[in-house]
Amino acid sequence: MQERDFLLAIHLTKGLGRTKEARVIEAIQTGRMKRHYPWSKAALGFVLYGGHISAKDWALFENYDKAIQEVEHSLDVQVAREPFITYFDAAYPEMLRQSYQPPLILFYRGDLRSLQLPLVSVVGTRTATHYGLKALRKLLPEVIENGVGIVSGLAKGIDVMAHQITISAGGVPIGVVAAGLNRSYPYVNHLIQQEVSQQGLLLSEYPADTLAHRGHFPERNRIIAGLSSVTLVVEAKHKSGSLITANLALQNNREVMAVPGSIFSLESVGCNELIEAGSLPACSASAIMRAVKLIN
């Protein structure tokens, strides 16, 4: 079994989770475990638990056996699989590799060269106003023309608007979704999701037919924040999910920018709070390009 097939099996092991995946990455990186695969259950237990395995952990090892068998079977019968990259592949984006809990596996559709571009993540409210759309139309086209890829989560509102503008401008959209790549959430986005995969790149941590789940959204947000050097917040309510993404970007020592809005608009409260806390105001395309370090 090749390393990438083994890592896929690890990722498909039910109950293993991101924290334990990080232990697998660390064990391989540091050379604590030989790069000979698949690992025995004893070897995996040593990596995950230091050898101290409780009775409740045995179900995970049964799932691990099933995942190894599933991957080996797919290799034997040459089943077509969703393309994927692993943490250790050359195509894996370095910015993401340096972020908090980088994903072990990313399934994708589209052009992986998109990940080599300077990237800006755009996030914001699902209930975007005309002001948010006008702000995107003012800020993004020049940034896109200068070769910046636009990352977003393909949610309703600001996310979709950002990708529609990117596609219309002939730019490179990168969508990170909270379901498998055969699914669209919300379903109304299935056409733009397809366009993103054709003109840019569509990414997911989840196997192709996985349905969206509320727990997937914060996991997706860490990838959005991790991929980019700059996260741009365009309209966000107080305590919105967009602010979670902004905080994740700050934890990764990335730049956060916010579009200032009216003090009377509930949709701009979160953006104004970010600026009050020290985030850069995004009032022009040149300000964004300076943050991406495309201009001085």
N, C-alpha and C positions, 0 to 999 in steps of 0.2 A: 504493500500500500504506500502510495506517495504521501508526502507531508500534507499537501493541500487537501487530499481526500480524507486523511485522518482528522484534520482541523474541521472539515465539513461535518464529519461524524460527531466530533465534540460539540459543535454548534447545534446539531440536531438532537442531542441528548436531552430529553425532557427533564427539567428540574435542575439543570446544571447552572444556568444563569451567568450574568455578566461578571460578577465578582470571581467566580470560579474560573471562568474563561481567562480572566486577567492572570490568574495563577498559572494557567497553562502557558500563556504567552511568556510570563516571567521565567518559568522553568526552561523553556526552549531558548530564550534569549541569553540566559546566564550560563547555559550549558550544564545545568544540574541534571538534565535528562538527555540521554543520547537521542539523536534524530533518527531513530529506528521505530517504525510504526507497523501495526497499532501497538500502543502500550498495553501491558497486562493490566488487569483490574488492580493488582497490588501496586503497580507503578503509578497508576492514576490516583489511587488512594493516598499514596505518599505525597504526591503533588498537591492534592486538594486538602488533605487533612493531616499531613505529617504522620500518617500511619495510624492515627487515633480515630478509628471509624466506629460510629455508634450504630446500633441496630436500625435506626430510622434511615440511615444513609444507604442501606443495601439496595433499596428500590432504584436509586440513581445508577448503581452499577448494572442492574438489569436493563435499564434504559440505555446505558452506554453500549452493552452487548447488542441490543436491538439496532441501535444506530450504526454500529460498525457493520453488522450483517446487512443492513439496508444499503449502505454505501458500497460494500463489496459486491452485493448482488447487482447494483446498477452498473458497476464496472464490468461484471461478467457478461451481462446481457446487452451492454452498450446502450443503456437507456439515455435518451436526450435529457440533459439537465439544464436548469437555468444557469447561465454563466455567472461566475462569482470570482471575487478576488479575496485573498486572505491577508491578514496583517503582515505577513512576511513576503508578500509579492512585491516586485519592483513597481508595479502599477499603483500600489496603495499610496494614497496621498500623504505626504510627509506632515502637513499641518494636522491632519486627523490622527496620525500615528503619535503625535506629541500631545494630544489632548487627553482629557480625563476619560478613563475607561473606553479607549477606542474599540470599535467593534472587531471581533475576531474574523467575521465573514461579512462581506457585502455582496448581495446579489445585484445584478445590474442588467439594464437594457440600454443600448446606445453606445456612444463613443467614449471610451475611457480617457482619451486624450483631453477631454474636457477638464479633468482633474488637474492638469498641468497649468491651467490658466490661473492668474490672480482671481480670487473669488470674494464676492460680497454676498452675505446672507441677508435676505429681506424678510422681515416678519412683521406681523401686525394683526389688528382685529379682524374677526370674521364679519363684523358688521361695519365695513368700511363706508365712509361718507364720500361725497363728491370731492371734498378737500383732499382726502387721502389719494384718490385717483389723480387729481391734478398735481399733487406733490410728486407722485411716481413719474408722471409724464414729464415733469420739469427736470427731475434728478437723474433718471436712469438712462435715457438714450445716449447722452454724451459719455457716460461711464461705460456703457456697452460698446460704443464705437471705439473706445480705447482698449478693447480686448479683455474686458473683465467678464467672467462668468457670473451669472446670478443664481444663487442657491435659495430655495424655499421649500416649504413643506406641502405645497399643493392643497392647502386648506382653502375654504371659501374666503372671500374678501381680499385682503392685501396680498396674500400669497399668490392667488391665481392672477390677480391684476399684474403683479410683478412679472410673472411668467408670460402673460399675454403680451405685455410691452416688449419683453425680451425677444419673443418669437417674431413679433411684428418688425422689430428693429434688425432682424437677422443675426441676433446674438446667440449666446450659448446658455440655455436654461439647464439647471441641475435640480431635479426634484427628489426629495427624500421623503418617502411615504411610510405611513404607520401600519401598512398591511402588506401582504405579498404582492408581487408585481402583476399577478393575474386579477387582482382586485382593485377597485377604485373606491376611495372614500373621501367625500361623498360620491355616490355613483355619477352624479351630474358632471363630475370632473373627468370622466373616462376618456373623452376626446382630447382634452388638453394634456392629460397624462400620456396619451399616445404621441401627441405632437412633441412633448418634451423628450420622450425616448428617441424620436426620430431626428430632432434637431440638436439635441444635447445628450443628456444622460439621466436615467432614472435609477434610483438606488433604494434598497431595502435590506434590513437585517433578517427579514422573515421569509420562509419558504413561500413559493409562488401562490399557493391557494389560501394563505393565512388571512383570516378576517381581521379588520381593525379592532383594537381593544383599547379601552381607556388607558391602560398601563403602557401601551406602546407609544403614546404621544410624548411623554417626557423622555423616553428612550430615544425617539426620533429627534427630539429637540437637541440632545447633546451632540448628535452627529451634525446637525445644521450648524450649531455653534462651533464645532470642532473643525469643520471643513474650511472655514473662512478666516481671513485676517481681520475682517471688519463685519460686524453685525449691525444692520440698519433697521431701526424700529420706526414704523410708519403707522401712526394711530394705535394706541394701546390703552385700554382702560386700566384703572387701578387694580393691581393684583391679577393682571391678565397672564395667559400662558406665554405671550410674547416676552414678558418681563422675566419669566423663567429662563427662556433662551438667552436673553441678554445677560442674566446673571451667570449662566454657564459659560458664556463667552468671556466674561470678566474673570472667572475662575481659571480660564485657560490663558490669561494674560493677552487677550485680544481686544481690539478697539471696539467700543460700542458707540454708535451714533444714533441720534433720535431727531425726528422731524418735529420742531416745536409747533404747538397748536394753540388755539384759543383757550384761555383760562375758563371759558364757559362751556367748553365741549367735554363731555364725559369720555369721548373717544380719544382725547389727547392728554388726559390726566397722567397716564403712565409715562408718556414721552416727556412731558414737562417735568415729572419727578426724576426721570433719568438725567435730564440736563441739570436740574438742581443739585443732583448728587455728583456731578462732574463729568457726565458723558458729553461728547462733542455734539453741538447742534448741527444738523444736516440742512443747510440753507442753500447749498449750491452743489452742482456736480463736481466742481473743482475741489470742494472741501472733502468730498468722498474720495476723490482720486489722490489727494494728499494723504489721507488716512491709509489708503492702499499702497502709498509710496510710489505712485506712478508719476507724480510731479512733486516739486519742492514747494 
